[in-house]
Amino acid sequence: MNIKEILKTMDYGTAPESQTTAQDWLQQSPFGHFINNQWLKGSNHFNSVNPASGETLAQISQADKAMINKAVKAAEQATPKWQALSGHDRAKYLYALARLIQKNSRILSVLETLDNGKPIRESRDIDIPLAARHFYHHAGWAQLLDSELPDHQALGVVGQVIPWNFPFLMLAWKIAPAIATGNTVVLKPAEQTSLTALYFAELCQQANLPEGVVNIVTGDGRVGEAIVNHKDIQKIAFTGSTAVGRKIRQATAGSGKKLSLELGGKSAFIVCEDADLDAAVEGVVDAIWFNQGEVCCAGSRLLIQESVAERFEQKLQERMSKLRIGDPLDKSTDVGAIINKEQHQKITDMVNTGVKQGARILQSPCELPKAGYFYPPTLLADVAPGDLVVQEEIFGPVLVGMTFRTPAEAVALANNSRYGLAATIWSENINLALHLAPQMQAGVVWINCANQFDAAAGFGGVKESGFGREGGFEGLFEYLKPGDDFIAKKASQKSAKASGKRTATDAMDRTTKMYIGGKQVRPDGGYSYPVLDAKGNTLTQAGLGNRKDVRNAVEAAANSGQWSKMTAYQRQQVMYFLAENLNLRIDEFIDRLKDFGHSASAAKKEVELSIERLNYYAAWCDKFDGRVHAVPMRAVAMAMHEPIGVIGIACPAENPLLSFVSLMAPALAMGNRVVMLADEAFPLPALDLYQVLNTSDVPAGTVNILSGRHEDMLKTLAGHLNLDALWYFGDQAGATLVEQESALNLKRTWTHIEPKDWCSKQAQGKTFLRMSVEVKNIWTPYGE
């Protein structure tokens, strides 16, 4: 018998991992809460259950509001001292935690597998080592923060809520960057999987981490809700379902809390006809049956090129037949247990629905354990793009498959989802792969690999997969704020709200038109309002925009893709033209501002600064680059800056020309299209810019300018599904409205309510550019 025959016929014996040490540690149950480096006795305990056996592992405490208040107060009191430490001193603590994770990796792996049901191979070889890697990586950032980001500050107390699918890894993803950047933490693990978080609390004690820097409270969703709503928490970091993420966005609206959301996904796995099919099959195994498919970025939508579909399915079915399902503590197990009965039932119901809708079901021919919650690896083939199982996240070991004919069709199918977390492309033609990757509406794209993660490479999604990044250089900004937020001591040009009342002069047709789709247009409703000068006299009328005007402007921007397809160099040329043409009309704009009450010198300064700002962002067009991250594998992980898409921008009352240009220019520089709500009281300088735009080769629909009452247009703008982000500079009520309504499709928002000094040098810079881009991480392995 030769080796090839042996490999075909050999069987795997059992290889159980001992759980003795973990069980000994669990004897201290029931557990309390970890606050101020001390263990506080808990109450209202509930069982933590092993999903592979149904046995109770320990009793976990349900925190009440009083306990949460203690945790927040401890974090708040610890913040000044923690931030006062040098980066080097903070780095030493993170380094100590990384070393302790490595030293305790065996018990952490066993606890994770017992608590979550994932195979010991995964927790031992992936989750725990990667968690240590995050603390090592961010120890380095703590060391370098003062030199690399000297103009940024920590936020303060951070509330973090993590899910049950990667309990310890998610803890590391959240805590490491938070404390590295000088913040303190109140963390709530998932109620189903709290054990490794509680063990980590002991590691914090062993590392002599200062009191109150890390606090861990346990319990169900009520604990998370209390953290989200706590007034003394400055930032919420959440990983979980899109439905809960939407509620958090609404709950934090107007609170001033910084928010990052890593939510659900329905990621596409594209297999092109030139792919190494055997390698791609292994990629599918890693994409959907890793961690029982309970992965937010799982490659759960299989798109196979038609010419190889039948052959690929045969290979995949053969591979499925060899997957081993069983005891997660057995080192020979490939697929472990589903987290609980409720999730198992959801998976079952979704699969049944798929079959009823016409899917052809293929499952691994395996005998499932009688105890616990196990589900066989499943493929639902021949599904349609609109089927429930294709559009909704199943969060289990279930793959749905369909075919495509051309790469363009693959892109259309891949992007036909409300989610945008990740995508995988399998092709031996690197030109084709790198042609498709930028077209994927996803925060991460893997080429000829799947489910690759590292602390050096950012992770996060777009669309309803959330916003913000975790890991990498880009992940640091989720826990920092600019050191000087250019807040004005007093508003430089305060003006009264525009009145909607008609006056006797309305009979005269002197209405200044809005600018939509490259044309001057009258308001849809035909109404206008008076624009007053500094003395209260009517200068002219401006169009009173309504919800239809907003929809027209957004659609014009969404349908105008030319600007985003232009190279950075081409956009740079156009922005230099904008500056030149504004300079040619400098006297006209000075006169406009003088009408508004500016002195001649103040008007001249504002126009000159507007020209300078256009030149400033023109210069950045081809210089605000992404990065190539150093990941611990032979791969290029490219963090690419891409346009967000269509950005709505509500401009403030201060400096009606300069603030408008200061917000429009960075968005344009990064390739976005914009819908601008001009200053209500004095929209004329913004509306006059149509002449500059028309003579500067700006494609129609790239810039759209509306006038009128912001309160009449903001709700429609914030809720529009074709708007990808919304910036709001105004009052508290407007900021609250914007953040609440944006929850509909979880678009990115950037809100400010304090008057700004737009003449300040801090009113320009990389913060504006970062708010103008999405970061897409593209992983491309290469050979020796």
Secondary structure as the mmCIF struct_conf table of DSSP 4:
data_model
#
loop_
_struct_conf.conf_type_id
_struct_conf.id
_struct_conf.beg_label_comp_id
_struct_conf.beg_label_asym_id
_struct_conf.beg_label_seq_id
_struct_conf.end_label_comp_id
_struct_conf.end_label_asym_id
_struct_conf.end_label_seq_id
HELX_RH_AL_P HELX_RH_AL_P1 ILE A 3 THR A 9
HELX_LH_PP_P HELX_LH_PP_P1 TYR A 12 THR A 14
STRN STRN1 PRO A 16 PRO A 16
HELX_LH_PP_P HELX_LH_PP_P2 GLU A 17 SER A 18
HELX_RH_AL_P HELX_RH_AL_P2 THR A 20 LEU A 26
TURN_TY1_P TURN_TY1_P1 GLN A 27 GLN A 28
HELX_LH_PP_P HELX_LH_PP_P3 SER A 29 SER A 29
BEND BEND1 PRO A 30 PRO A 30
HELX_LH_PP_P HELX_LH_PP_P4 PHE A 31 PHE A 31
STRN STRN2 HIS A 33 ILE A 35
TURN_TY1_P TURN_TY1_P2 ASN A 36 ASN A 37
STRN STRN3 GLN A 38 LEU A 40
HELX_LH_PP_P HELX_LH_PP_P5 LYS A 41 LYS A 41
BEND BEND2 ASN A 44 ASN A 44
STRN STRN4 PHE A 46 VAL A 49
TURN_TY1_P TURN_TY1_P3 PRO A 51 SER A 53
STRN STRN5 THR A 56 ILE A 60
HELX_RH_AL_P HELX_RH_AL_P3 LYS A 65 ALA A 84
BEND BEND3 LEU A 85 LEU A 85
HELX_RH_AL_P HELX_RH_AL_P4 GLY A 87 LYS A 103
TURN_TY1_P TURN_TY1_P4 ASN A 104 ASN A 104
HELX_RH_AL_P HELX_RH_AL_P5 SER A 105 ASN A 116
HELX_RH_AL_P HELX_RH_AL_P6 ILE A 120 GLU A 122
HELX_RH_PI_P HELX_RH_PI_P1 SER A 123 ASP A 127
HELX_RH_AL_P HELX_RH_AL_P7 ILE A 128 GLU A 148
TURN_TY1_P TURN_TY1_P5 PRO A 150 ASP A 151
STRN STRN6 HIS A 152 ALA A 154
BEND BEND4 GLY A 156 GLY A 156
STRN STRN7 VAL A 157 VAL A 161
BEND BEND5 TRP A 164 PHE A 166
HELX_RH_AL_P HELX_RH_AL_P8 PRO A 167 ALA A 180
TURN_TY1_P TURN_TY1_P6 THR A 181 GLY A 182
STRN STRN8 THR A 184 LYS A 188
TURN_TY1_P TURN_TY1_P7 GLU A 191 GLN A 192
BEND BEND6 THR A 193 THR A 193
HELX_RH_AL_P HELX_RH_AL_P9 LEU A 195 GLN A 206
TURN_TY1_P TURN_TY1_P8 ALA A 207 ASN A 208
HELX_LH_PP_P HELX_LH_PP_P6 LEU A 209 PRO A 210
TURN_TY1_P TURN_TY1_P9 GLU A 211 GLY A 212
BEND BEND7 VAL A 213 VAL A 213
STRN STRN9 VAL A 214 ILE A 216
BEND BEND8 ASP A 220 ASP A 220
HELX_RH_AL_P HELX_RH_AL_P10 GLY A 221 ASN A 229
TURN_TY1_P TURN_TY1_P10 LYS A 231 ASP A 232
STRN STRN10 LYS A 235 THR A 239
BEND BEND9 GLY A 240 GLY A 240
HELX_RH_AL_P HELX_RH_AL_P11 THR A 242 THR A 252
TURN_TY1_P TURN_TY1_P11 ALA A 253 GLY A 254
BEND BEND10 SER A 255 SER A 255
STRN STRN11 LYS A 258 GLU A 262
STRN STRN12 ALA A 268 VAL A 271
TURN_TY1_P TURN_TY1_P12 GLU A 273 ASP A 274
BEND BEND11 ALA A 275 ALA A 275
HELX_RH_AL_P HELX_RH_AL_P12 LEU A 277 ILE A 288
BEND BEND12 TRP A 289 TRP A 289
HELX_RH_3T_P HELX_RH_3T_P1 PHE A 290 GLY A 293
TURN_TY1_P TURN_TY1_P13 CYS A 296 CYS A 297
STRN STRN13 ARG A 301 GLN A 305
HELX_RH_3T_P HELX_RH_3T_P2 GLU A 306 VAL A 308
HELX_RH_AL_P HELX_RH_AL_P13 ALA A 309 MET A 320
TURN_TY1_P TURN_TY1_P14 SER A 321 LYS A 322
STRN STRN14 ILE A 325 ILE A 325
BEND BEND13 GLY A 326 GLY A 326
TURN_TY1_P TURN_TY1_P15 PRO A 328 LEU A 329
STRN STRN15 ASP A 330 ASP A 330
TURN_TY1_P TURN_TY1_P16 LYS A 331 SER A 332
BEND BEND14 ASP A 334 ASP A 334
STRN STRN16 VAL A 335 VAL A 335
BEND BEND15 ILE A 339 ILE A 339
HELX_RH_AL_P HELX_RH_AL_P14 LYS A 341 LYS A 356
TURN_TY1_P TURN_TY1_P17 GLN A 357 GLY A 358
HELX_LH_PP_P HELX_LH_PP_P7 ALA A 359 ALA A 359
STRN STRN17 ARG A 360 GLN A 363
HELX_LH_PP_P HELX_LH_PP_P8 GLU A 367 PRO A 369
BEND BEND16 LYS A 370 GLY A 372
STRN STRN18 THR A 378 ALA A 381
BEND BEND17 ASP A 382 ASP A 382
TURN_TY1_P TURN_TY1_P18 PRO A 385 GLY A 386
BEND BEND18 ASP A 387 ASP A 387
HELX_RH_AL_P HELX_RH_AL_P15 LEU A 388 GLN A 391
BEND BEND19 GLU A 392 GLU A 392
BEND BEND20 GLY A 396 PRO A 397
STRN STRN19 VAL A 398 PHE A 404
BEND BEND21 ARG A 405 THR A 406
HELX_RH_AL_P HELX_RH_AL_P16 PRO A 407 ALA A 414
TURN_TY1_P TURN_TY1_P19 ASN A 415 ASN A 415
BEND BEND22 SER A 417 ARG A 418
BEND BEND23 LEU A 421 LEU A 421
STRN STRN20 ALA A 422 TRP A 426
BEND BEND24 GLU A 428 GLU A 428
HELX_RH_AL_P HELX_RH_AL_P17 ILE A 430 LEU A 436
HELX_RH_3T_P HELX_RH_3T_P3 ALA A 437 GLN A 439
BEND BEND25 MET A 440 MET A 440
BEND BEND26 ALA A 442 GLY A 443
STRN STRN21 VAL A 444 ILE A 447
BEND BEND27 ASN A 448 ASN A 448
BEND BEND28 ASN A 451 ASN A 451
TURN_TY1_P TURN_TY1_P20 ALA A 455 ALA A 456
BEND BEND29 ALA A 457 ALA A 457
STRN STRN22 PHE A 459 PHE A 459
BEND BEND30 VAL A 462 VAL A 462
HELX_RH_3T_P HELX_RH_3T_P4 LYS A 463 SER A 465
STRN STRN23 GLY A 466 PHE A 467
STRN STRN24 GLU A 470 GLU A 470
BEND BEND31 GLY A 471 GLY A 471
HELX_RH_AL_P HELX_RH_AL_P18 GLY A 472 LEU A 476
HELX_RH_3T_P HELX_RH_3T_P5 PHE A 477 TYR A 479
STRN STRN25 LEU A 480 PRO A 482
BEND BEND32 GLY A 483 GLY A 483
STRN STRN26 ILE A 487 ILE A 487
BEND BEND33 LYS A 489 LYS A 490
TURN_TY1_P TURN_TY1_P21 SER A 492 GLN A 493
HELX_LH_PP_P HELX_LH_PP_P9 ALA A 496 SER A 499
HELX_RH_3T_P HELX_RH_3T_P6 ALA A 504 ALA A 507
BEND BEND34 MET A 508 MET A 508
STRN STRN27 THR A 511 THR A 512
HELX_LH_PP_P HELX_LH_PP_P10 LYS A 513 LYS A 513
STRN STRN28 MET A 514 ILE A 516
TURN_TY1_P TURN_TY1_P22 GLY A 517 GLY A 518
STRN STRN29 LYS A 519 VAL A 521
TURN_TY1_P TURN_TY1_P23 ASP A 524 GLY A 525
STRN STRN30 SER A 528 LEU A 532
TURN_TY1_P TURN_TY1_P24 ALA A 534 LYS A 535
BEND BEND35 GLY A 536 GLY A 536
STRN STRN31 THR A 538 GLY A 543
HELX_RH_AL_P HELX_RH_AL_P19 ARG A 547 ALA A 558
TURN_TY1_P TURN_TY1_P25 ASN A 559 ASN A 559
HELX_RH_AL_P HELX_RH_AL_P20 GLN A 562 LYS A 565
BEND BEND36 MET A 566 MET A 566
HELX_RH_AL_P HELX_RH_AL_P21 ALA A 568 LEU A 584
TURN_TY1_P TURN_TY1_P26 ARG A 585 ARG A 585
HELX_RH_AL_P HELX_RH_AL_P22 ILE A 586 ASP A 595
TURN_TY1_P TURN_TY1_P27 PHE A 596 GLY A 597
HELX_RH_AL_P HELX_RH_AL_P23 ALA A 600 TRP A 620
TURN_TY1_P TURN_TY1_P28 CYS A 621 LYS A 623
STRN STRN32 ARG A 627 HIS A 629
BEND BEND37 PRO A 632 ARG A 634
STRN STRN33 ALA A 635 PRO A 643
BEND BEND38 GLY A 645 GLY A 645
STRN STRN34 VAL A 646 ALA A 650
BEND BEND39 ALA A 653 ASN A 655
TURN_TY1_P TURN_TY1_P29 PRO A 656 LEU A 657
HELX_RH_AL_P HELX_RH_AL_P24 LEU A 658 ALA A 669
TURN_TY1_P TURN_TY1_P30 MET A 670 GLY A 671
STRN STRN35 ARG A 673 LEU A 677
BEND BEND40 GLU A 680 ALA A 681
HELX_RH_AL_P HELX_RH_AL_P25 LEU A 684 ASP A 688
TURN_TY1_P TURN_TY1_P31 LEU A 689 LEU A 689
HELX_RH_AL_P HELX_RH_AL_P26 TYR A 690 ASN A 694
TURN_TY1_P TURN_TY1_P32 THR A 695 ASP A 697
HELX_LH_PP_P HELX_LH_PP_P11 VAL A 698 PRO A 699
TURN_TY1_P TURN_TY1_P33 ALA A 700 GLY A 701
BEND BEND41 THR A 702 THR A 702
STRN STRN36 VAL A 703 LEU A 706
BEND BEND42 GLY A 708 GLY A 708
HELX_RH_AL_P HELX_RH_AL_P27 HIS A 710 GLY A 719
TURN_TY1_P TURN_TY1_P34 LEU A 721 ASN A 722
STRN STRN37 ALA A 725 PHE A 729
BEND BEND43 GLY A 730 GLY A 730
HELX_RH_AL_P HELX_RH_AL_P28 GLN A 732 GLU A 741
HELX_RH_3T_P HELX_RH_3T_P7 SER A 742 LEU A 744
TURN_TY1_P TURN_TY1_P35 ASN A 745 LEU A 746
STRN STRN38 ARG A 748 HIS A 752
BEND BEND44 GLU A 754 GLU A 754
STRN STRN39 LYS A 756 LYS A 756
TURN_TY1_P TURN_TY1_P36 TRP A 758 CYS A 759
BEND BEND45 SER A 760 SER A 760
HELX_RH_3T_P HELX_RH_3T_P8 LYS A 761 ALA A 763
BEND BEND46 GLN A 764 GLY A 765
HELX_RH_AL_P HELX_RH_AL_P29 LYS A 766 ARG A 770
TURN_TY1_P TURN_TY1_P37 MET A 771 SER A 772
STRN STRN40 VAL A 773 PRO A 781
#
